[in-house]
Structure formats: structure tokens, C-alpha cells
Amino acid sequence: MRTASIAGALVACLALGAAVPAVALADPAGTARDLSGEIGGIGPEGPEAIPHEETLEPGAEAERIARAQVIQRAKVWLTANGGRKVPYSQARKWRDGYRQDCSGYVSMAWKLPKGRYGGTNTVGLAQSYTTKITKAELRTGDIMIDWHGTNRTRHVILFEKWANANRTHYWAYDQSSSQGGTAYRKIPYPFFTNKGQWEPRRYKHIS
């Protein structure tokens, strides 16, 4: 409830052109620190106000991961919050050290380096960790992503499987502000709206 209140206040401030209030974040050592000035724009995902290179962990190598393990990891956040989903937040990290937005969630599922911000952002996922594929090539553990938009429209979804033979809908996991956190849902291809520049992409180290 507190997370929802904070998010609502931040969106309201943006709508009014007011300054974004500071958000305290507890790091792994338990010390509160304010990341509101570092994480940036309030939208569907990520630290959009900083270059994606700064969301990467210098010298850290991404691990190879199996597709089944990606889904196993994605499922954890559906019940990790005392049997409930992990709530959505751009300014907080979950207990595992990953940021609680869509790109932080995919970073967690792929077991990417956490870095300073608890995972990379959508631009980092697209430019540093993935290659573009076709719709026909989509497989479990790949993503659907719109990384070309603005900090209010960028989003990334973890693809699980097609929902029908015509491939008009698919089952997927995502960390969504509209869903209040982690969601497993059926999504029309490419997404609920035709707006944006959605494309399928594949993690370079998935097997």
C-alpha cells in the first residue's frame, strides 16, 4: 500500500510539474539511501534518466542460463511477498537485490549482474544483452520489448509460450505498474496497444 501511495504521489507531482520527492531505499546493508535523483523518470520502467551503460556492472560477466530456469526464477516474484506478488516500484529493490520494475524483473529472471541499480534498464537489455529475432523465432525465456519510446512508454515482457495456434496471443510474465507488480497474463501480440515499437529479442546467453 505504501509503494502504491509513493508511486501515486510521484505521478501526481509530474503531472503538476512539481519536484519529485525523495524516496528512501534500503541497500543490502540496511542503510537508507535516496535514489530518486539517480533513477529518474516515472513511467513503466527503469532508471531512464541515466545512460544505460551506467546501469551495467563494470567487469561483471552475464551468466549462461537455461530457458526453464528463466521461468522458474520469474515465477518466484508471483508469491515472494508473503504469498503475494512483488509490488511495482522504480525506486526500490526487492530482497534479492533487483529493482522492482519491468527491466529489473527481467534482469532478475535472466540472472544478470545487479550493479548499482538492481539490474539494467530497457535500453541496456536491448543494446547490451540481446539480439533481435523474428516473431516466428520466439521461444520460452525471450522477451517482447519497446525500448525506443519514452520513459513513460518503455516496457519489457518475458515471453513464455503462444496462447493459440494463430499466434495472436501469448502467455507472459512482467512487472507492471498497471498490475501493481508481478503478473502472469495472456497478452495480444505484440501488446495491448499498437502504439510503440515492439520487437522480439533474445538474451545472448540463454540456452
C-alpha positions as CSV (number, residue, x, y, z in Angstrom):
1,M,0.0,0.0,0.0
2,R,2.9,2.3,0.9
3,T,4.5,1.6,-2.5
4,A,1.3,2.4,-4.4
5,S,1.0,5.7,-2.4
6,I,4.5,6.8,-3.2
7,A,4.0,5.9,-6.9
8,G,0.8,7.9,-7.0
9,A,2.4,10.9,-5.4
10,L,5.3,10.8,-7.8
11,V,3.0,10.7,-10.8
12,A,0.9,13.5,-9.4
13,C,4.0,15.6,-9.0
14,L,5.0,15.0,-12.6
15,A,1.5,15.9,-13.8
16,L,1.7,19.2,-11.9
17,G,5.3,19.9,-12.9
18,A,6.4,19.8,-9.3
19,A,9.7,18.4,-8.0
20,V,9.8,14.7,-7.4
21,P,10.0,13.9,-3.7
22,A,12.9,11.9,-2.3
23,V,12.5,8.2,-2.0
24,A,14.5,6.3,0.6
25,L,15.9,2.9,-0.4
26,A,17.4,0.4,1.9
27,D,20.6,-1.1,0.5
28,P,21.7,-4.7,1.3
29,A,23.5,-3.4,4.4
30,G,20.2,-1.9,5.7
31,T,21.3,1.7,5.3
32,A,18.6,4.0,3.8
33,R,19.8,6.0,0.8
34,D,17.9,8.2,-1.6
35,L,17.9,7.1,-5.2
36,S,15.2,9.4,-6.5
37,G,17.7,11.7,-8.2
38,E,19.6,8.8,-9.7
39,I,16.8,6.6,-11.1
40,G,15.0,9.3,-12.9
41,G,11.7,9.3,-14.9
42,I,8.5,7.9,-13.7
43,G,7.0,5.6,-16.2
44,P,6.5,1.9,-16.8
45,E,10.2,1.1,-16.1
46,G,13.7,1.7,-15.2
47,P,16.3,4.3,-14.5
48,E,15.6,6.2,-17.7
49,A,17.4,9.4,-16.7
50,I,20.8,7.8,-16.9
51,P,22.8,6.3,-19.8
52,H,22.2,2.5,-19.9
53,E,26.0,2.0,-19.7
54,E,25.8,3.2,-16.1
55,T,23.2,0.6,-15.2
56,L,25.7,-2.2,-16.0
57,E,28.2,-3.6,-13.5
58,P,31.7,-3.0,-14.7
59,G,33.7,-6.2,-15.2
60,A,30.8,-8.4,-14.3
61,E,30.1,-11.3,-16.7
62,A,26.5,-12.3,-17.5
63,E,25.8,-15.9,-16.8
64,R,24.5,-18.5,-19.2
65,I,21.1,-19.7,-18.2
66,A,18.6,-22.3,-19.3
67,R,15.1,-21.3,-20.6
68,A,13.4,-23.4,-17.9
69,Q,15.4,-21.7,-15.2
70,V,14.4,-18.3,-16.5
71,I,10.7,-19.2,-16.0
72,Q,11.4,-20.7,-12.6
73,R,13.0,-17.5,-11.5
74,A,10.2,-15.4,-13.0
75,K,7.6,-17.4,-11.0
76,V,9.3,-16.6,-7.7
77,W,8.1,-13.0,-7.7
78,L,4.5,-14.0,-8.1
79,T,4.4,-15.2,-4.4
80,A,7.7,-13.8,-2.9
81,N,5.9,-11.2,-0.9
82,G,4.4,-13.4,1.8
83,G,2.4,-15.4,-0.8
84,R,1.6,-12.3,-2.8
85,K,3.3,-10.7,-5.8
86,V,6.3,-8.3,-5.5
87,P,4.9,-4.8,-5.7
88,Y,5.9,-2.5,-8.5
89,S,8.5,0.3,-7.8
90,Q,11.2,2.0,-9.8
91,A,12.8,3.3,-6.7
92,R,13.1,0.2,-4.6
93,K,14.9,-3.1,-4.8
94,W,13.4,-6.4,-3.7
95,R,15.1,-8.6,-1.1
96,D,17.2,-10.3,-3.8
97,G,18.7,-7.0,-4.8
98,Y,16.9,-6.5,-8.1
99,R,14.9,-3.3,-8.9
100,Q,11.1,-3.8,-8.7
101,D,10.2,-2.6,-12.2
102,C,9.9,-4.4,-15.6
103,S,13.6,-4.3,-16.6
104,G,14.7,-5.1,-13.1
105,Y,12.4,-8.1,-13.2
106,V,13.9,-9.4,-16.5
107,S,17.4,-8.7,-15.2
108,M,16.4,-11.0,-12.2
109,A,14.9,-13.7,-14.4
110,W,18.0,-13.8,-16.6
111,K,20.3,-13.6,-13.6
112,L,22.0,-10.5,-15.0
113,P,24.6,-8.5,-12.9
114,K,22.7,-6.4,-10.3
115,G,25.0,-3.4,-10.5
116,R,24.3,-0.2,-8.6
117,Y,20.7,0.0,-9.7
118,G,19.5,-3.6,-9.3
119,G,19.7,-4.5,-12.9
120,T,19.9,-2.7,-16.2
121,N,17.1,-0.7,-18.0
122,T,15.2,-1.5,-21.2
123,V,17.8,0.2,-23.4
124,G,20.5,-1.8,-21.6
125,L,18.6,-5.0,-22.2
126,A,18.2,-4.2,-25.9
127,Q,21.7,-2.9,-26.7
128,S,23.9,-4.8,-24.3
129,Y,22.3,-8.2,-23.7
130,T,20.1,-9.2,-26.6
131,T,19.8,-9.7,-30.3
132,K,16.7,-9.1,-32.4
133,I,14.7,-12.1,-33.6
134,T,11.5,-12.6,-35.6
135,K,8.0,-13.4,-34.2
136,A,8.3,-16.9,-35.6
137,E,11.5,-17.4,-33.6
138,L,10.1,-16.5,-30.2
139,R,10.7,-19.2,-27.5
140,T,10.3,-19.5,-23.8
141,G,12.6,-17.0,-22.0
142,D,12.8,-14.5,-24.8
143,I,11.3,-11.0,-24.5
144,M,8.9,-8.6,-26.1
145,I,10.3,-5.1,-25.7
146,D,9.6,-1.5,-26.6
147,W,12.9,0.3,-25.8
148,H,12.5,3.1,-28.4
149,G,9.8,5.2,-26.7
150,T,10.0,7.5,-23.7
151,N,10.4,6.9,-20.0
152,R,6.6,6.7,-19.8
153,T,6.1,4.1,-22.5
154,R,9.2,1.8,-22.5
155,H,8.3,-1.7,-21.3
156,V,9.7,-5.3,-21.4
157,I,7.8,-8.6,-21.2
158,L,9.1,-12.1,-20.6
159,F,7.7,-14.4,-23.2
160,E,6.6,-17.9,-22.0
161,K,4.5,-19.5,-24.8
162,W,1.9,-18.9,-27.5
163,A,-1.7,-19.0,-26.3
164,N,-3.2,-20.1,-29.6
165,A,-2.2,-21.7,-32.9
166,N,-2.6,-18.5,-34.8
167,R,-0.1,-16.8,-32.6
168,T,-2.3,-13.8,-31.9
169,H,-1.8,-14.0,-28.1
170,Y,0.9,-15.2,-25.8
171,W,1.4,-16.0,-22.1
172,A,4.0,-13.9,-20.4
173,Y,5.4,-12.6,-17.2
174,D,6.1,-9.0,-16.5
175,Q,6.5,-6.5,-13.7
176,S,3.8,-4.0,-14.5
177,S,2.7,-0.7,-12.9
178,S,-0.8,-1.2,-14.2
179,Q,-1.0,-4.7,-12.5
180,G,0.6,-3.4,-9.3
181,G,3.5,-5.7,-9.6
182,T,4.4,-9.1,-10.9
183,A,1.9,-10.6,-13.4
184,Y,1.4,-13.7,-15.4
185,R,-1.2,-12.9,-18.1
186,K,-2.3,-13.5,-21.7
187,I,-1.2,-10.7,-24.0
188,P,-2.2,-9.9,-27.6
189,Y,0.7,-9.7,-29.9
190,P,2.6,-7.5,-29.7
191,F,0.9,-5.7,-26.8
192,F,-2.5,-4.4,-25.7
193,T,-1.9,-1.2,-27.7
194,N,-0.5,-0.8,-31.2
195,K,1.4,2.2,-30.1
196,G,5.2,1.9,-29.6
197,Q,7.9,0.0,-31.4
198,W,7.6,-3.5,-30.0
199,E,10.0,-6.2,-31.1
200,P,11.0,-9.7,-30.0
201,R,14.6,-10.1,-28.7
202,R,16.7,-13.0,-27.3
203,Y,19.2,-12.9,-24.5
204,K,22.6,-13.7,-25.8
205,H,23.5,-16.2,-23.1
206,I,20.3,-18.3,-23.0
207,S,20.3,-22.0,-23.9
